[in-house]
Amino acid sequence: MTEPGPEEKIDATFRNGSLTAAGIILGFSLSFISRWVSNPNDWSRIDIFPMLLLSAGIALQVKVFADLLARDSLIAAKYDRARRLFLIGIAVVAAGIGLALINDILGLGSMPILG
């Protein structure tokens, strides 16, 4: 894979599709954390770790969403950076959900995901 030139640009339609996908995934992430936080159960210390991962991943997704809304996001190098950060944000959110599931399955946390 070759690196894009300093002024190489992507098509606005392509960026708009990525922006839509990022917005949808960010919406799902926010919906998940909102539902999990509004659970009436008490928190335990072990619930902090998945919450930190979820919050960090969502923060990355929000940053990428803002980056994709910027005028200079059509520059290929900036778009590629935003895409990489977004994938990292998704992975961090997935790790937080996975850790919360493990805590739930093992009975360690008091914030159940499975019901």
matplotlib code that plots the C-alpha trace (Angstrom):
import matplotlib.pyplot as plt

x = [0.0, 1.5, 1.2, -0.9, 0.8, 0.7, -2.2, -3.9, -7.6, -10.4, -13.9, -16.4, -19.0, -16.6, -15.9, -19.7, -20.3, -17.5, -19.0, -22.4, -21.0, -19.0, -22.1, -24.1, -21.5, -21.0, -24.7, -24.7, -21.8, -23.5, -26.8, -25.0, -23.2, -26.3, -28.4, -25.6, -25.1, -28.9, -29.1, -30.5, -27.9, -25.1, -21.6, -18.7, -15.0, -14.5, -17.2, -14.8, -12.4, -15.0, -16.4, -13.0, -12.5, -16.0, -15.4, -12.0, -13.3, -16.3, -14.0, -11.9, -15.0, -16.3, -12.9, -12.9, -16.4, -15.4, -12.3, -14.4, -16.6, -13.7, -13.1, -9.6, -10.8, -10.9, -7.0, -6.2, -3.6, -6.0, -8.8, -6.5, -5.5, -9.1, -10.0, -7.2, -8.3, -11.9, -10.9, -8.9, -11.9, -14.1, -11.6, -11.4, -15.2, -15.4, -12.7, -14.8, -18.0, -16.0, -14.6, -18.1, -19.4, -16.6, -17.3, -21.0, -20.4, -18.0, -20.3, -17.6, -19.4, -22.7, -23.7, -25.2, -25.1, -26.9, -30.0]
y = [0.0, 3.4, 6.5, 9.2, 12.4, 15.5, 17.1, 13.9, 14.2, 11.7, 12.0, 13.8, 11.1, 8.5, 10.6, 11.2, 7.4, 7.0, 9.8, 8.1, 4.8, 6.5, 8.3, 5.1, 3.1, 6.1, 6.1, 2.4, 2.9, 5.8, 3.8, 0.8, 2.8, 4.8, 1.6, 0.0, 3.1, 3.5, 0.0, 0.3, -2.1, -0.7, -0.3, -2.3, -1.5, -4.0, -2.2, 0.7, -1.1, -1.8, 1.7, 3.3, 1.3, 2.2, 5.9, 6.0, 4.2, 6.5, 9.5, 8.3, 7.8, 11.3, 12.8, 11.0, 12.1, 15.7, 15.2, 13.8, 16.9, 19.2, 20.8, 19.3, 15.8, 15.4, 15.3, 11.6, 11.5, 13.1, 10.8, 7.7, 8.9, 9.4, 5.9, 4.3, 6.1, 5.1, 1.4, 1.8, 3.4, 0.5, -2.0, -0.3, -0.2, -3.9, -4.7, -2.8, -4.7, -7.9, -7.2, -6.3, -9.6, -11.6, -9.8, -10.6, -14.3, -14.8, -12.9, -10.3, -7.1, -5.8, -4.2, -7.1, -7.0, -10.3, -9.4]
z = [0.0, -1.0, 1.2, -0.3, -1.5, 0.7, -1.3, -2.6, -1.9, -1.6, -3.2, -1.0, -1.6, -0.2, 2.9, 3.4, 3.4, 6.0, 8.0, 8.0, 9.1, 11.8, 13.1, 13.2, 15.1, 17.5, 18.0, 18.9, 21.2, 23.0, 23.2, 24.7, 27.4, 28.2, 28.7, 30.8, 33.0, 33.6, 35.0, 38.5, 40.1, 42.3, 40.8, 42.1, 41.7, 38.9, 36.8, 36.5, 34.1, 31.3, 31.8, 31.3, 28.1, 26.8, 27.6, 25.9, 22.8, 22.5, 23.0, 20.1, 18.0, 18.8, 17.9, 14.5, 13.9, 14.4, 12.3, 9.4, 9.7, 9.2, 5.8, 5.4, 5.9, 2.2, 2.3, 1.9, 4.7, 7.2, 6.1, 6.5, 10.0, 11.0, 9.7, 11.7, 14.9, 14.3, 14.0, 17.3, 18.9, 17.8, 19.1, 22.5, 22.8, 21.9, 24.5, 27.1, 26.2, 26.2, 29.7, 31.0, 29.6, 31.2, 34.5, 34.1, 33.2, 36.1, 38.5, 39.3, 38.5, 39.6, 36.3, 34.3, 30.6, 30.0, 31.7]

ax = plt.figure().add_subplot(projection="3d")
ax.plot(x, y, z, "-o")
ax.set_aspect("equal")
plt.show()
